[in-house]
Structure formats: C-alpha cells, structure tokens
C-alpha cells in the first residue's frame, strides 16, 4: 500500500470519526449541564426543606403556632412551586393548612383578648383533643418530611 492509498483511506474515515467525537462531546456537555442544574438548585431546595423542618419543629416544641409564623412559612416556601414536583408543593400546602387549623383551635381555647376561652365542657374537650391530634400529626411529619424531600434534594444522578 502506498502513501496515496493510506491518505485516501484515512480521509474516508476521518469524517465519521469527527462526527463520533462531536456526538460524544455533545453527550458529555448534556450530562454536565444536568449536573450543573442539580447543583444550582440543591441549595435552594435545601433551604425550603430547612424552612419546613423549622416550622414543624417549632410547632412540636411549642404545641401551638401564631398567624405571623404561618404567614412567614407560606411566604418563605413560595418558591417551592418552581423547584419541586407537585407532591412537595401539596405537602407544604397541607402543613400550612394544618398550622392555620392549629392556630384557630388555640385561639378558641386560649383567646388573646379575652380572659376565657371555650367553657369547660364537651366542645372544649373536642377542641382540645383536635389540637392534640394536630400536634401529634406535626410530630409524625419530622420523619415523613425527610423522606419526601430526600428524593428531590439529592444531587446524585
């Protein structure tokens, strides 16, 4: 085989080889962009998780919540709509609604502007039991929230 035949053979295989290399580079760039996106959203998602955990732990610790805390929680987690799937957004909404329910029950039982809440009796007992159940529900959310967020926060592919 002479030099001319070798060059002809190499020039025929050069174009497909360049195409294969270009495809490989494009695939690697796509993978890197996916990793970059996960890294960029990691901190923002983790921040939402920390807000959720803080809200839950505050309610479990105090066995009550005020309107200001509920509004702050709702405001601080508003970005979740852009960062998470529907399941997390619905979970955050449920936490907010249960926090509002707990606050309403607390105001019925221990009003701020009045010296007495519901009088002793079946209605007060029912409200007190419901308040206790909500606090227990929030206590259960400590582990459940971690499970739910774990699959959305991880940066591994």
N, C-alpha and C positions, 0 to 999 in steps of 0.2 A: 504494500500500500504506500502510495507516495503522499507527499505533503498536501497536494491539492485535494486528494480524496479525503484525507483526515480533516482538513479545514471544511470541506463540504459537509461531511458527516457532523462535525461539531456545530456548524452554523444551523443545520437542520434540527438539532436537539436543543440549541440554545434558547429558542423562543418558548418551547414548552417548559423548559427549566425555569426561565424567568417568570412565566405565568404561575408555576407551582410555588416559587419563592414569594411572589406577590400575594397569593392566596394565603400562604402560611403567615405572612406578616399581618394581613388584614384580620385573620382569626385571632392572632395574639393581641392586636390592638383592641378588638372587641372584648376579649377577656379582661384586659387591663382596664378598660372603661367600666366594665361591670364591677370589678373590684374597687375601683375609684369611687363609683357611685355608692357602694355599700359602706365604704369608709366615710364618705361625706355625710351620709345620713345616720351613721352609727351614733354620733354624739347627740344629734337632735332627737333621735328615738330614745336613747338612754335618758335624756333629760325629761322626756314625757313619762317614762317609767318611774323615775325618781319622784316626780310630782305625784303620780298615782300612789306610790308606796307611802309617801309622806302624808297624803290625805287619809289613806286607810289607817296608818299607824296613829295619827292624831285622834281619829275617831275611836279607835280601840283603846287608846290610853285615857282619853277624857270621857268616853261614853256619851259624847254629845258633839254637836257641831253648830256653828253660827252661820248666819246668812253671808257674812263677809268671806268666810272660808270657802263656802260653796261657790260664791261668785268668782273668787280668785282661782279656785280649782278649775272652774269652767273656762275662764279666760286663759289660764296657763296651759290648758290642754287643747285649745282651739286648733293648734297647728297639726294635731293628730290626724285630722281629716286628709291632709296632704301626705302624711308619712306612713300611714298604716292601712291595712285592709279593713274591710267592713267589720270584722269580728272585734277588733280592738276598739274601733270607734263606738260600736254599740256597747261594749263593756264600759268604756269611760262614761257614756251617757247614763248607763244604769247606775254607776257609782254616784254620779251627780244626783240623779232622781232619788236614790236611797238616802243620800245625805240630806236632801231637802225634806224627805219624809221624817227622818230622824229629828231634824230641826223643828219641824211642825209639832211633832209629839212632845219634844222638850218644852216648847212654848205653851202647849196645852197643860202640861204637868207643872211647870215652874215658870209662869209668866214673869217677865222682867218688870212690867209697870204695875203689877198688882201683887198684893201680899198672899193671895191664894190662887191656886190653880184649880184643876178639877176637884170637886169634893170627893172625899173618901167614899168609895162605892164601886159598883161593877164597871162603870165607864172609866174610872181612873185606873182600876186594876187591868182592864183590857188595854188601855193606852200604855200603861207601864210594861205589860207583857210584850206588846208590839215593839216598844222601844228596845227592850232587852233582846228580842229576836233580831232586830236590825243590827245591833251592836255585835251579836254573835255572827251574823252574816258577814259583817265587815271583818271580823277576826278570821273567818274562813278565807277571805279574799287575799290574805297575806301570801299564802302558798299558790292560790289559783292565779293571782296576777303574775307571779313569776313564771309560771308555766306558759301562760298566754303570751307574754312579752318575749320569752326566750326565743321562740321561733322567728320573731320579727326583728330582733335586735342583733342577732349573731352576724358576724362579718365573714364567716367561713363560707365558701362556695357551696 
